[in-house]
Amino acid sequence: MKTLYYLLLAACLLLGPAGALRAQDRGGAPLPPPPGAPTQAARIELDLDPNTSEAHVLALPADSSVVLLLGRPNRPGGRETLYAFQQYDRDLRLRTERAVEVPDEFTFVRLCAEPRIVYALFGSTRVPGRFLVAAYDAQGGQALTQVFETKTAREVVDLKAMDGHLFATVTLSDGQHLTALLLDVATGRLQFIPSVYEQLPTQLSFVADAATGRAEYVLTQTNGRKSRLQLKQLTDRGQLVSSEYVQAQSDRSLITAQLSPPQDTSTRLLTGTYSLRDPGYAQGLFATDLSAAAVGQSSLKFYDFRRLKHFFDYLNPAHLARLERRNERIDATAAEPQRWRYRLLLHELLPQADGGYVLVAEVYAPHYRSSAYAGNRYYGSGFGRGGLPGYAGMPFDMPVGMNSAYGNPRDADGYQTSHVVVCGFDRAGALLWDNTYVLNDVHRRALEETVRLQSLPDGRLALAYLREDQLHYKLVDRDAAGPNDLAVPLFTPPAGSPDKVLDSEPDELLPWFGTRFVASGYQRVRRPGAPDRDVFFLNAVAF
C-alpha cells in the first residue's frame, strides 16, 4: 500500500499545474532565461570536420580579439595538415588570416600568449625532444616559426610567455626529473634553467610578468610522509634571484599553492592546500603573506574544510546532518579532527578591486570504469591536451589504464569534479568569505580546469562551464547562497531557420574581456533536403 501511495503522490505532482507547465515548456515554447542569464550576441560557424581538422582557441583580452589556430587537411584523405592563425574582433568578424608552415612530423601541444603575441607549440613525432614554435603578432598580423632541439626534453607540462621568451616546464627523458627551458623565439636560442631541476613526482605553479621582469615557480617537495613548498624567483632571462622554503612547523604538510601575480609588488600572497599525515589528500586551505613588509609578522593561517561555510554544500541534507553530528561529537570529546580525503585543482589567484584575491579550487577524484579488457593505455602522448600544466608525474596526472592478473580489473577513464570552492582572501591571507558551486556530473578525460571565472562590475563573480549543448553558470556574491542549476542553451539557429542542431560537443570556454566569455566546439547541423554538416562554432557570451 505504501508503494501505491507514493506512486499516486508522484503522479499528482507531475500532473499538477507546475508539472503541466514544465511539460508544456519542454515540448512547446522555450523556457524564459533565468535571472542574470548571459546574452549571446555574436556567433560564427566554420565548416570543419572534427575527424580531419583541429581548432584551438585563445582569447586576447588586451585588444578584445580571439585567435584561432586551425589545422586542416591539405587535400581530402591526405595526411598533411595545413595550419593557419585566424584573428576575430569583438563581434567575431574575421580580421586577419595568416598561414604558418608546420612540417608533417609535428603535432600540436598547446597555446599561450602575452598581450600582443600568440605562441603555438608543436612536438615532433619522429625526433624526441624536438619542438617547433609558431608565433603570431596579433597587431601586425605577421607570423614566424622556430625549431628547437632539446634532445632530452619529453612532455611539456607548463608553458608561459614573457617578453618574447617562452618558459617551458618539461619532463626529461630519464622519466624521473623535471626542469625548465627558456626559448627565445626571435633568435632560436635555447637555454636550460638549472635552478629548476626536480625529482618526479612533483606539483608546480608558475607566474610571470614582463613589466616587473619577474618569474616565479612554486614547487612541491615531498619525502612521502611530509611535503613542503619551495619558491624560486627568476629574472625574465632565467637567472635565479632567490630561493626560499615554506613549510609548516606542526604535523601539517603543504601540498600545492598559488602565488599572487608579480604585478602587485606590495604583497606576495601564497595560498593553497595542506594535509594531515597523508600528503596526497587535502585537509583544508592555508594562506600567508611573504612580502618584505610582512617579514617577522606573517605566519601560516590554516582553514580546515569544516570551518568553511559552504564547502559541504554538495552533500545531500541527510549526509550533511550526519557529518555535523559527527563533528559535534569530535568537538565535545576533544578527539582528533575528521580526516578528509579531497584532491583540489587550484586556479591562478584573481585580483579584486578591494586589493584582495579570490582563489578558485575544483574538488575532483579519479573516475574508474570496470572493463574485461583492461590494459595499459594512455589518453594522449604528452603532445596533446594531456594533463593539466603543473601536475607533472603525479600518479593522477593522466588517466592510465590499470590491469590486474586476478579479480575484476578497472580502467581509469578520467576525472569527476563534484564542486568548486571559491574563497576571498585579504592581502595578509585572512579568509574573508567562501562559497561553493556544485557541478552537474562533470567528467573529463584529462586533469584540466573545468570552470572559468570572470569578475562582474557589481563585485559578483560569474563561474561557468560547458556541458553538452548548455552553458551552466553560477553568480557568486561573496558568501551569499545562490542556485547551482542555472543554465542556458548554447546559441541555436534563430526562429524560422530550417537548420536544426543534432549534436553538440562543446570544447572550451575562456574568459575574454569585460564580462565576456568565448565558447567554442563542434556541432552537427541538419537542414531539410541537404546532407548533415559539421561546423566549428565560436559564441560570444556576455553577463
C-alpha positions in Angstrom: 0.0 0.0 0.0 2.8 2.4 0.8 4.3 1.8 -2.6 1.0 2.6 -4.3 0.6 5.7 -2.2 4.0 7.1 -3.2 3.3 6.3 -6.9 0.0 8.2 -6.8 1.6 11.1 -5.0 4.3 11.3 -7.6 1.7 11.2 -10.4 -0.2 14.1 -8.8 2.9 16.2 -8.5 3.8 15.6 -12.2 0.3 16.2 -13.4 -0.4 19.2 -11.2 -0.2 22.8 -12.5 3.5 23.1 -12.0 4.2 19.7 -13.7 1.9 20.6 -16.6 3.8 23.9 -17.1 7.1 22.2 -17.1 6.0 19.7 -19.7 4.4 22.4 -21.8 7.7 24.3 -21.7 9.8 21.3 -22.7 7.6 20.5 -25.6 6.4 24.0 -26.7 7.7 27.5 -26.1 11.3 27.7 -24.7 11.7 28.4 -21.0 12.4 32.1 -20.2 16.1 32.7 -19.3 16.9 32.6 -15.6 17.7 35.9 -13.7 21.1 37.3 -14.7 21.4 35.0 -17.7 24.1 35.8 -20.1 23.4 37.0 -23.7 25.0 35.6 -26.8 25.2 38.4 -29.3 27.7 37.0 -31.8 28.4 33.7 -33.3 30.4 32.3 -36.3 30.4 28.8 -37.8 33.2 27.2 -39.8 32.6 24.1 -41.9 35.1 21.8 -40.2 35.0 18.0 -39.8 36.1 17.1 -36.3 37.6 13.9 -37.6 40.0 15.6 -40.0 40.5 19.1 -38.7 41.6 20.7 -35.4 40.8 24.1 -33.9 42.5 25.7 -30.9 41.2 28.9 -29.4 42.9 31.7 -27.4 41.2 34.8 -26.1 43.2 38.1 -26.1 41.6 40.5 -23.5 44.2 43.3 -24.3 42.6 44.0 -27.8 39.3 42.2 -27.4 40.1 39.7 -30.1 40.1 35.9 -30.4 42.8 34.0 -32.2 42.0 30.6 -33.7 44.7 28.1 -34.7 43.2 26.0 -37.5 44.6 22.7 -38.8 43.0 21.4 -42.0 44.0 18.6 -44.4 46.0 19.6 -47.4 43.6 17.6 -49.6 40.7 15.2 -49.0 42.1 12.0 -47.5 45.6 13.4 -47.2 47.7 13.2 -44.1 49.5 16.5 -44.3 47.9 19.3 -42.2 47.9 22.9 -43.2 47.9 25.4 -40.2 46.8 29.0 -40.1 46.1 31.7 -37.5 42.8 33.4 -37.8 42.0 36.5 -35.7 38.5 37.7 -35.0 37.3 41.0 -33.5 35.0 41.5 -30.6 32.0 40.9 -32.8 33.6 37.7 -34.2 34.3 39.2 -37.6 37.4 37.8 -39.3 40.2 40.4 -39.1 43.3 38.5 -40.3 44.3 35.1 -41.5 47.9 34.1 -41.7 49.2 30.6 -42.8 52.1 29.0 -40.9 54.3 26.3 -42.3 54.4 23.3 -39.9 56.2 20.2 -41.2 54.2 17.0 -41.1 56.3 15.5 -38.3 54.9 18.0 -35.8 51.6 17.7 -33.8 50.0 20.4 -31.7 50.9 20.6 -28.0 49.5 23.9 -26.5 48.9 27.6 -26.9 49.9 30.5 -24.7 50.2 34.3 -25.2 51.4 37.6 -23.9 49.3 40.8 -24.6 50.0 41.0 -28.4 51.8 37.7 -29.4 50.2 34.2 -29.6 52.5 31.2 -29.4 51.7 27.7 -30.6 54.0 24.9 -29.5 54.3 21.7 -31.6 56.1 18.5 -30.7 57.9 16.1 -33.2 56.6 12.6 -33.5 59.8 11.4 -35.1 62.6 13.0 -33.0 62.2 13.1 -29.2 62.9 16.5 -27.8 62.4 18.4 -31.0 59.8 21.3 -30.8 58.5 23.9 -33.2 57.1 27.3 -32.0 54.8 29.3 -34.3 54.4 32.9 -33.2 51.7 35.2 -34.4 51.7 39.0 -34.0 48.1 40.0 -33.2 48.8 43.7 -34.0 50.8 43.4 -37.2 49.5 40.1 -38.5 52.9 38.6 -39.1 53.9 35.0 -38.2 57.2 33.2 -37.8 58.4 29.7 -36.8 61.4 28.4 -34.9 62.6 24.8 -34.3 64.3 23.9 -31.0 66.3 20.8 -30.5 66.2 20.0 -26.8 67.4 16.3 -27.1 66.4 15.4 -23.5 63.0 17.1 -23.0 59.9 15.0 -23.4 56.5 16.1 -22.1 55.6 19.8 -21.8 53.7 20.3 -18.6 53.5 24.1 -18.5 54.1 27.0 -20.9 54.2 30.7 -20.2 55.2 33.7 -22.4 57.1 36.7 -21.2 58.7 39.5 -23.3 59.3 37.3 -26.4 60.5 34.3 -24.5 58.8 31.1 -23.5 59.2 29.4 -20.2 58.5 25.7 -20.9 58.4 23.3 -17.9 59.3 19.8 -19.2 59.9 16.3 -18.0 63.2 14.7 -19.0 63.9 11.6 -21.0 65.0 9.7 -17.8 61.4 9.8 -16.7 62.5 10.8 -13.2 63.1 14.6 -13.3 61.5 17.9 -14.3 63.2 21.0 -15.5 62.5 24.3 -17.3 63.6 25.7 -20.7 63.9 29.3 -21.9 63.1 29.6 -25.6 64.0 32.8 -27.4 61.5 32.7 -30.3 63.1 35.6 -32.3 66.7 34.2 -32.3 66.1 30.4 -31.8 68.3 30.3 -28.8 67.6 27.5 -26.2 68.6 27.6 -22.6 68.1 25.1 -19.8 67.3 26.7 -16.5 69.5 24.8 -14.0 67.8 26.2 -10.9 64.6 24.3 -11.8 65.5 20.6 -11.6 63.1 18.5 -9.5 62.6 14.8 -8.8 59.3 13.4 -10.0 56.5 13.3 -8.9 56.1 16.9 -8.2 53.5 19.7 -8.5 54.1 23.2 -9.5 52.6 26.6 -10.3 54.2 29.4 -12.2 53.6 33.2 -12.5 55.4 35.7 -14.7 55.2 39.4 -15.6 57.2 41.2 -18.3 56.7 44.7 -16.7 58.4 43.7 -13.5 60.8 41.2 -15.2 59.9 38.5 -12.6 59.1 34.9 -13.0 58.4 32.6 -10.0 57.9 28.9 -9.5 56.2 27.3 -6.6 57.3 23.6 -6.4 56.2 20.8 -4.1 58.8 18.6 -2.5 57.9 15.5 -0.5 59.6 12.5 1.1 56.4 10.5 1.0 55.3 11.4 4.6 55.5 15.2 4.6 55.7 17.8 1.9 56.9 21.5 1.7 57.0 24.2 -0.9 60.0 25.8 -2.5 59.7 29.2 -4.2 62.2 30.1 -6.8 62.3 33.7 -8.2 64.0 34.2 -11.6 64.6 37.1 -14.0 63.0 37.2 -17.4 66.2 35.6 -18.8 66.1 32.7 -16.4 68.7 33.7 -13.9 68.0 32.7 -10.3 67.3 35.7 -8.0 66.2 34.0 -4.8 65.1 30.6 -3.4 63.1 30.0 -0.2 61.2 27.2 1.6 57.8 27.4 3.1 56.8 24.7 5.5 54.6 24.1 8.5 56.2 23.5 11.8 53.4 21.2 13.0 52.3 17.8 11.6 50.7 19.6 8.6 52.1 19.2 5.1 51.8 21.9 2.4 50.6 20.2 -0.8 50.4 22.8 -3.5 49.9 26.6 -3.8 49.4 29.6 -6.0 51.3 32.9 -5.7 49.7 36.3 -6.3 50.7 37.9 -9.7 54.1 39.6 -9.8 52.5 42.9 -10.9 51.4 43.5 -7.3 54.8 44.4 -5.8 53.3 45.4 -2.4 52.3 41.8 -1.4 53.2 38.2 -2.1 50.1 36.2 -1.1 50.7 32.5 -1.1 47.7 30.3 -0.7 47.0 26.6 -1.3 46.1 23.3 0.3 47.6 21.4 3.3 47.2 17.9 4.6 47.4 16.0 7.9 49.8 13.0 7.7 48.9 11.9 4.2 50.3 14.5 1.7 48.2 13.1 -1.1 44.9 14.4 0.3 43.9 17.9 1.4 42.6 18.7 4.8 42.0 22.4 4.2 43.4 25.7 2.9 46.3 27.8 4.0 47.4 31.3 3.3 50.3 33.6 4.2 51.9 36.9 3.1 55.5 36.5 2.1 56.2 40.2 1.2 59.1 42.1 2.8 56.7 44.2 4.8 55.3 41.1 6.4 58.7 39.5 7.4 58.6 38.7 11.1 54.8 39.3 11.3 53.3 36.9 8.9 52.5 33.3 9.7 50.7 30.4 8.0 46.9 30.6 8.5 45.1 27.3 8.3 41.4 26.8 7.4 40.1 23.2 7.8 37.4 22.5 5.3 34.8 22.0 8.1 35.4 25.7 9.1 34.3 26.9 5.6 30.7 27.9 5.5 29.8 26.3 2.1 32.4 23.6 1.4 30.0 20.7 2.1 27.0 22.2 0.2 27.4 19.5 -2.4 26.2 16.8 0.1 22.5 15.9 0.4 20.8 17.1 3.6 20.9 13.7 5.3 24.6 13.2 4.7 25.3 16.8 5.8 23.4 16.2 9.1 25.3 13.1 9.9 28.6 14.9 9.2 27.6 17.8 11.5 26.7 15.4 14.3 30.0 13.6 14.0 31.9 16.9 14.2 29.9 17.9 17.2 31.0 14.7 19.0 34.6 15.3 18.0 34.4 18.8 19.5 32.8 17.6 22.6 35.4 14.9 23.3 38.4 16.8 22.0 39.1 13.9 19.7 41.4 14.1 16.7 39.8 16.0 13.8 38.0 14.3 11.0 40.4 13.3 8.3 39.3 14.5 4.8 40.4 12.8 1.6 39.9 15.5 -1.0 42.0 16.5 -4.1 41.9 20.1 -5.2 42.9 21.6 -8.5 43.9 25.3 -7.9 43.3 28.1 -10.4 45.6 31.1 -10.5 44.7 33.8 -8.0 42.3 36.5 -9.2 43.0 40.1 -8.0 40.0 42.0 -6.7 39.1 45.7 -6.7 39.4 45.9 -2.9 43.1 44.7 -3.1 42.4 41.2 -2.1 42.4 37.9 -4.1 40.0 35.2 -5.0 41.1 31.5 -5.0 39.1 29.0 -7.1 39.7 25.3 -6.4 38.0 22.4 -8.1 37.4 19.3 -6.0 37.9 16.2 -8.1 38.6 12.5 -7.9 39.8 9.9 -10.4 36.9 8.1 -12.2 37.0 4.4 -13.0 35.0 2.0 -15.1 35.1 -1.8 -15.0 36.4 -3.5 -18.1 37.0 -7.1 -19.0 39.8 -6.0 -21.3 41.8 -3.5 -19.2 45.3 -2.9 -20.3 48.0 -0.2 -20.1 46.6 2.6 -22.1 47.3 6.3 -22.2 44.9 9.0 -23.5 47.3 11.2 -25.3 51.0 11.1 -25.9 52.2 14.1 -24.0 51.8 16.2 -27.1 48.0 16.5 -26.8 46.0 18.3 -24.2 47.4 15.7 -21.8 47.4 16.6 -18.1 46.9 20.0 -16.5 50.0 22.2 -16.6 51.8 21.9 -13.3 50.8 18.4 -12.4 53.8 16.5 -13.8 54.4 12.9 -12.9 51.8 12.7 -10.3 50.0 9.3 -10.1 46.8 11.0 -11.1 48.4 13.2 -13.8 46.9 11.3 -16.8 44.3 8.6 -16.9 46.2 5.3 -17.2 44.6 2.0 -17.9 45.2 -0.4 -15.0 45.1 -4.1 -15.2 45.2 -7.0 -12.8 46.1 -10.6 -13.4 43.3 -11.6 -11.0 39.9 -10.2 -10.0 37.9 -7.6 -11.7 40.1 -5.0 -13.4 39.2 -1.3 -13.6 40.2 1.3 -16.1 40.8 4.9 -15.1 38.9 6.8 -17.7 39.2 10.4 -16.4 38.2 12.6 -13.5 35.0 13.6 -11.8 34.6 17.1 -10.4 32.0 17.4 -7.7 32.1 21.0 -6.7 34.2 24.2 -6.9 35.3 26.2 -3.8 35.5 30.0 -4.1 37.3 31.8 -1.4 38.1 35.5 -0.8 41.3 36.5 1.0 42.6 39.9 2.1 46.2 40.8 1.3 47.5 39.3 4.5 45.9 35.9 3.9 42.9 36.2 6.2 39.9 34.3 4.8 37.0 36.8 4.3 34.3 34.6 2.8 33.8 31.3 1.0 31.2 29.9 -1.4 30.7 26.7 -3.4 29.5 25.9 -6.9 28.0 22.4 -7.1 28.5 20.9 -10.5 26.3 18.6 -12.5 28.0 15.3 -13.3 31.2 16.8 -14.9 33.6 14.2 -16.2 36.8 14.9 -18.1 39.4 12.5 -19.6 42.3 14.8 -18.6 43.0 16.7 -15.4 42.3 20.3 -16.5 40.3 23.3 -15.4 36.5 22.8 -15.9 35.1 26.1 -14.6 36.0 29.5 -15.9 35.7 32.7 -13.9 35.0 36.4 -14.7 34.6 39.4 -12.5 31.4 41.5 -12.9 31.2 45.3 -12.4 28.9 44.9 -9.3 31.5 42.8 -7.4 30.0 39.5 -8.1 31.8 36.6 -9.8 30.4 34.6 -12.8 31.5 31.0 -12.8 30.6 29.0 -15.9 31.3 25.7 -17.8 30.1 23.9 -20.9 28.3 20.6 -20.9 26.6 19.0 -23.9 24.6 21.8 -25.5 24.3 24.1 -22.5 26.3 26.8 -20.7 26.0 26.2 -16.9 26.8 29.1 -14.6 26.5 30.5 -11.0 26.7 34.1 -9.9 28.7 34.3 -6.7 28.0 37.2 -4.3 30.7 36.6 -1.6 29.2 34.0 0.8 25.5 34.5 -0.1 23.7 31.3 -1.0 22.6 31.0 -4.7 21.3 28.5 -7.1 23.7 25.9 -8.6 21.4 24.8 -11.5 21.3 27.9 -13.8 21.9 27.1 -17.4 21.1 28.4 -20.9 21.4 26.6 -24.2 24.3 27.4 -26.5 23.2 29.5 -29.4 20.8 27.7 -31.6 19.5 28.7 -35.1 17.1 31.7 -34.9 13.3 31.2 -35.1 12.2 30.3 -38.6 15.5 28.9 -39.6 15.3 25.4 -41.2 18.6 24.4 -39.5 18.5 22.1 -36.5 21.4 21.3 -34.2 21.6 17.5 -33.9 24.7 17.0 -31.7 26.9 19.4 -29.8 30.4 18.8 -28.4 31.5 22.0 -26.6 35.2 22.1 -26.3 36.3 25.2 -24.5 35.0 28.2 -22.5 37.5 31.0 -22.0 37.3 34.4 -20.1 37.6 37.1 -22.7 37.3 40.8 -21.9 34.9 42.8 -19.7 32.2 40.5 -18.7 32.5 38.3 -21.8 33.5 34.7 -22.3 34.0 32.9 -25.6 32.7 29.4 -26.1 33.8 27.0 -28.8 33.3 23.5 -30.0 31.8 21.3 -32.8 28.2 20.8 -33.7 26.3 18.7 -36.3 23.6 20.7 -38.1 20.8 19.4 -40.2 18.9 21.3 -43.0 15.9 19.7 -44.7 16.8 18.4 -48.1 20.6 18.7 -47.6 23.2 16.4 -46.1 24.1 17.0 -42.4 27.1 19.2 -41.9 29.7 19.6 -39.2 30.7 23.0 -38.0 33.1 24.5 -35.5 31.5 27.4 -33.7 32.6 30.4 -31.7 30.0 32.1 -29.4 30.4 35.4 -27.6 28.8 35.1 -24.1 28.3 38.2 -22.0 27.0 38.6 -18.5 
